[in-house]
Amino acid sequence: MTSDTASRTAHLRDARRAPGWAVRAAHLIPLLVLPSGLWRIALVAGLPIGSPVDPGPGESVYIVSLSLVSEGLALLSLGLVRPWGEVFPGWLPLVGGRRVPPPFAVTVATTGAVALTLIWAYAAWGLPANGNDLNFTPAGFALLLACYAPLLLWGPLLLALAWSYHRRHSPTR
């Protein structure tokens, strides 16, 4: 075993386990993001969801890509509570197989959490009181709200996970 592999194995063995609430929050995040992605996929598929939007081919590719990227990013929150999130994937050039520096993970997660909180708070603040301004049917607007409202929790939950990760990897603890 190389010294790099030995130190990585020792680090993973000595790492503190994530608290139960953090593990549950990390698993909850992808589930919170899923309804909005499914709503967008339904829009592209032409399902009757009460939306006046009929995306063209380019928009459809963008909408599906947005859904896949969003869900992929949400799944990355699991890396803050699982051992696989403590080591860069081997296929990455220069850093593959090396330990993820905790300040890097905390900074990226915190930046993402703040950005998500600002984005979704702004979107919720700018949303009209009813779907009439957007030409949605009442049922379509209710479905839109039901699918997108859970996204308001993504940023705060990710921030809590970043805090938990920081506490677990802090040398002073």
Sequence and secondary structure as in RCSB ss.txt:
>XXXX:A:sequence
MTSDTASRTAHLRDARRAPGWAVRAAHLIPLLVLPSGLWRIALVAGLPIGSPVDPGPGESVYIVSLSLVSEGLAL
LSLGLVRPWGEVFPGWLPLVGGRRVPPPFAVTVATTGAVALTLIWAYAAWGLPANGNDLNFTPAGFALLLACYAP
LLLWGPLLLALAWSYHRRHSPTR
>XXXX:A:secstr
  HHHHHHHHHHHHS    HHHHHHHHHHHHHHHHHHHHHHHHHHT  SS      HHHHHHHHHHHHHHHHHHH
GGGGGTSGGGGB  TTSTTTTTSB  HHHHHHHHHHHHHHHHHHHHHHHHTS SSGGGGT  HHHHHHHHHHHGG
GGGHHHHHHHHHHHHHHHH TT 
